Amino acid sequence: MFFISKIFYQWHRIRLAFLELLLEGCMDKGLENKLNRKINYHKHKIEKLSKDGL
């Protein structure tokens, strides 16, 4: 299970970086809110996986 957890951790880090780049150039407030929700989701998952002992 440890190997799979590392994959999930890396996936969330990649998605977070991608979404933050999208947010930088975003001019639409509706899309900006959606991106912020997704960013918070991935930050929460990274935090949870870190606490679970990666």
N, C-alpha and C positions, 0 to 999 in steps of 0.2 A: 504493500500500500504506500510505502514511503516514496517510491519512484513516481507513482501516479500523482501524489500530492505535489511533488516538485514540478511536474508538468502543468498542473492546474495553477500553481503559483506563478510560473513563468508566463502562462497564457494570460493571466490577469494583469501582470506587469506590462506585457506587450499591448494589450487592449487599452490599458490606462494611458500609456504613452501616446498611442494613436489618437485616442479621444481628446487628450489634452492638446495635441497639435491641431485637430479639427476645431476645437474651441477657440484657439488663438485667432483664427481667421473668420470666425462666425459673426455674421451681422444680423441674423434673424433671431429675435428674442425667443420665439417659440422653440426653435431648434437649439438655442443656447441652453434653455431650461432642460430639454431632453438630454443633451450631452452632459450637463451637470449631474443629472440623476444617474446616468450610466457611469460617470466618473466616480461618484460616491459609492455606487454598488461595487465597483472593482476595488476601490480603496478598502472597503469593508471586508471583502473577500481576502485581499492580501493580508490585512491585519489579522483576520481569523486564522488563515493558514500559518501565519508566522507564530501565533500564539499556540497553535497545535503542535508545534515542535519541528519545523523544517530545519 
